[in-house]
């Protein structure tokens, strides 16, 4: 078996902890000790994902979102951390450090749109660069198609819902930042971007971005981040050939869409 610690050390090479935001809580958050012969990579650790890991004989889950974020004052059977320990499953969670890392969440997202001459922005978290010229509605449709192909499908409804605010000019320079990045529209504009593609953006972000001449595409928190799971799994397979690395099939966007 491969030790949990050696996998954790490799994950720190993939996503150095020094890249994490000060408010974040990445790391080996549940350590049941021992080793692993099979691990599961996912975006979130939910009860369904814990059940999947246990069913598939995984001793470790590697996730993007931390399974423990706020301080725990008590534990019960409904808590996912409790469920992990009960099943003897450890958890490594790499969050904002994986967002910012080379080959991490945002570089995977940027590559989906063929970004060239990629640069970091928003304190290293996002990516901005040149893409083939495309109209905003076409880019939004491409985001829906490409991200849906990389995400687990819901039982009902579309896999990815995309909304956009079109400032009226084609996109030649695109900024991407996964998750809840709508508030960073001014950072994207300062980098000369024509459009910011993110997971979540609110009503006022769209109004202000469009007023300033920046188009905005919101493609969903889950959809803009889940594609990194395949990239992380591939890196771990390369580092540990004897380790069986699975990507979660039961992870889902928590929202259902009409």
BADO-427266 format. One line per 8 residues: number of its first residue (from 1); for each residue x, y, z of C-alpha. Coordinates in nm, 3 decimals, decimal comma, padded with zeros to 5 digits. Layout:
BEGIN
NUM	X Y Z; ...
This chain:
BEGIN
1	00,000 00,000 00,000; 00,099 00,361 -00,057; 00,112 00,564 00,263; -00,137 00,845 00,313; 00,153 01,074 00,400; 00,334 01,009 00,072; 00,017 01,090 -00,122; -00,024 01,406 00,085
9	00,335 01,506 00,008; 00,266 01,457 -00,364; -00,051 01,666 -00,342; 00,156 01,942 -00,185; 00,388 01,928 -00,487; 00,085 01,949 -00,717; -00,076 02,231 -00,516; 00,173 02,391 -00,273
17	00,010 02,499 00,052; 00,189 02,835 00,025; -00,051 02,924 -00,261; -00,359 02,896 -00,037; -00,546 03,203 00,083; -00,497 03,291 00,451; -00,863 03,217 00,533; -00,856 02,873 00,371
25	-00,821 02,529 00,533; -00,643 02,293 00,293; -00,449 01,985 00,398; -00,480 01,632 00,532; -00,803 01,707 00,718; -00,903 01,353 00,814; -00,618 01,113 00,886; -00,720 00,757 00,959
33	-00,360 00,639 00,927; -00,241 00,335 00,737; -00,211 00,336 00,362; -00,415 00,330 00,043; -00,435 00,100 -00,255; -00,734 00,280 -00,408; -00,835 00,647 -00,382; -01,125 00,858 -00,504
41	-01,084 01,209 -00,648; -01,380 01,446 -00,623; -01,484 01,811 -00,602; -01,682 01,785 -00,277; -01,695 01,524 -00,004; -02,064 01,459 00,047; -02,239 01,165 00,216; -02,298 01,020 -00,131
49	-01,928 01,044 -00,214; -01,828 00,884 00,118; -02,070 00,599 00,044; -01,922 00,563 -00,305; -01,567 00,553 -00,166; -01,662 00,290 00,091; -01,847 00,082 -00,170; -01,548 00,091 -00,404
57	-01,296 00,006 -00,132; -01,115 00,341 -00,128; -00,906 00,429 00,175; -00,860 00,795 00,080; -01,060 01,075 -00,082; -00,880 01,366 -00,247; -01,110 01,664 -00,290; -01,101 02,030 -00,388
65	-01,339 02,172 -00,129; -01,239 02,123 00,237; -01,447 01,871 00,431; -01,374 02,076 00,745; -01,382 02,452 00,701; -01,534 02,623 01,002; -01,425 02,510 01,351; -01,609 02,197 01,465
73	-01,778 02,226 01,805; -01,933 01,880 01,800; -01,957 01,570 01,580; -02,259 01,358 01,499; -02,353 01,090 01,250; -02,476 01,356 01,008; -02,131 01,515 00,983; -01,926 01,406 00,683
81	-01,602 01,404 00,883; -01,765 01,156 01,124; -01,877 00,940 00,831; -01,523 00,935 00,693; -01,371 00,821 01,023; -01,646 00,563 01,070; -01,554 00,411 00,733; -01,178 00,442 00,790
89	-01,139 00,684 00,498; -00,887 00,967 00,511; -00,937 01,299 00,331; -00,689 01,533 00,163; -00,844 01,864 00,054; -00,664 02,115 -00,167; -00,868 02,430 -00,220; -00,743 02,778 -00,314
97	-00,392 02,639 -00,354; -00,525 02,407 -00,627; -00,711 02,702 -00,781; -00,383 02,890 -00,820; -00,145 02,601 -00,892; 00,018 02,532 -01,227; -00,204 02,274 -01,394; -00,470 02,339 -01,130
105	-00,837 02,434 -01,145; -00,804 02,755 -01,344; -00,540 02,632 -01,586; -00,759 02,331 -01,662; -01,053 02,569 -01,717; -00,843 02,798 -01,939; -00,724 02,505 -02,149; -01,083 02,409 -02,231
113	-01,111 02,736 -02,424; -00,771 02,706 -02,593; -00,616 02,993 -02,401; -00,274 03,108 -02,527; -00,010 03,330 -02,366; -00,168 03,254 -02,030; -00,104 03,489 -01,738; -00,217 03,483 -01,375
121	-00,442 03,751 -01,229; -00,647 03,806 -00,913; -00,349 03,735 -00,685; -00,252 03,433 -00,890; -00,582 03,253 -00,872; -00,734 03,331 -01,214; -00,592 03,305 -01,565; -00,617 03,546 -01,858
129	-00,497 03,510 -02,216; -00,575 03,512 -02,585; -00,835 03,287 -02,749; -00,968 03,258 -03,103; -01,210 03,546 -03,161; -01,564 03,446 -03,070; -01,896 03,620 -02,999; -02,013 03,612 -02,639
137	-02,327 03,399 -02,704; -02,112 03,149 -02,895; -01,860 03,138 -02,610; -02,142 03,080 -02,361; -02,274 02,790 -02,572; -01,925 02,646 -02,598; -01,886 02,670 -02,219; -02,213 02,480 -02,171
145	-02,116 02,204 -02,413; -01,754 02,162 -02,306; -01,820 02,174 -01,931; -02,118 01,940 -01,956; -01,893 01,685 -02,129; -01,656 01,696 -01,831; -01,910 01,684 -01,548; -02,120 01,402 -01,404
153	-02,469 01,415 -01,546; -02,769 01,490 -01,322; -03,064 01,253 -01,320; -03,295 01,525 -01,447; -03,244 01,856 -01,623; -02,942 01,998 -01,810; -02,591 01,920 -01,685; -02,477 02,282 -01,698
161	-02,675 02,604 -01,700; -02,495 02,912 -01,831; -02,601 03,277 -01,815; -02,420 03,568 -01,973; -02,413 03,947 -01,999; -02,297 04,059 -02,343; -02,112 04,393 -02,355; -02,141 04,392 -02,733
169	-01,793 04,310 -02,856; -01,627 03,984 -02,958; -01,396 03,807 -02,717; -01,028 03,793 -02,810; -00,885 03,803 -02,458; -01,059 03,589 -02,197; -01,025 03,584 -01,819; -01,132 03,275 -01,626
177	-01,170 03,221 -01,255; -01,356 02,920 -01,125; -01,614 02,913 -00,848; -01,753 03,237 -00,708; -01,543 03,489 -00,904; -01,799 03,739 -01,028; -01,676 04,013 -00,796; -01,338 04,008 -00,973
185	-01,468 04,167 -01,293; -01,260 04,483 -01,236; -00,944 04,272 -01,200; -01,025 04,104 -01,532; -01,088 04,439 -01,698; -00,755 04,570 -01,569; -00,586 04,277 -01,749; -00,738 04,384 -02,080
193	-00,996 04,105 -02,089; -01,302 04,131 -02,311; -01,491 03,876 -02,102; -01,474 03,711 -01,761; -01,590 03,350 -01,740; -01,656 03,231 -01,386; -01,880 03,001 -01,188; -02,100 03,244 -00,996
201	-02,179 03,613 -01,050; -02,465 03,812 -00,908; -02,704 04,064 -01,061; -02,492 04,367 -00,969; -02,170 04,212 -01,099; -02,339 04,170 -01,438; -02,471 04,526 -01,444; -02,138 04,681 -01,346
209	-01,925 04,462 -01,572; -02,146 04,533 -01,874; -02,146 04,907 -01,798; -01,765 04,903 -01,800; -01,751 04,712 -02,130; -01,670 04,367 -01,994; -01,885 04,068 -02,086; -01,957 03,818 -01,810
217	-02,034 03,447 -01,833; -02,146 03,250 -01,525; -02,129 02,876 -01,592; -02,179 02,735 -01,242; -01,952 02,673 -00,944; -01,957 02,296 -00,983; -01,920 02,299 -01,361; -01,617 02,530 -01,366
225	-01,433 02,327 -01,101; -01,520 01,959 -01,147; -01,298 01,920 -01,460; -00,986 01,945 -01,243; -01,065 01,607 -01,086; -00,953 01,422 -01,399; -00,629 01,624 -01,409; -00,550 01,552 -01,044
233	-00,626 01,184 -01,092; -00,390 01,168 -01,389; -00,109 01,334 -01,193; -00,152 01,087 -00,906; -00,153 00,790 -01,143; 00,177 00,914 -01,285; 00,331 00,957 -00,940; 00,201 00,625 -00,800
241	00,167 00,360 -01,075; 00,064 00,093 -00,823; -00,218 00,309 -00,684; -00,566 00,279 -00,833; -00,704 00,630 -00,874; -01,076 00,675 -00,947; -01,272 00,989 -01,028; -01,604 01,011 -00,844
249	-01,909 00,909 -01,044; -02,154 01,006 -00,769; -02,041 01,367 -00,721; -02,310 01,606 -00,840; -02,393 01,974 -00,857; -02,602 02,029 -00,541; -02,850 02,234 -00,745; -03,121 02,095 -00,969
257	-03,230 02,307 -01,266; -03,564 02,345 -01,439
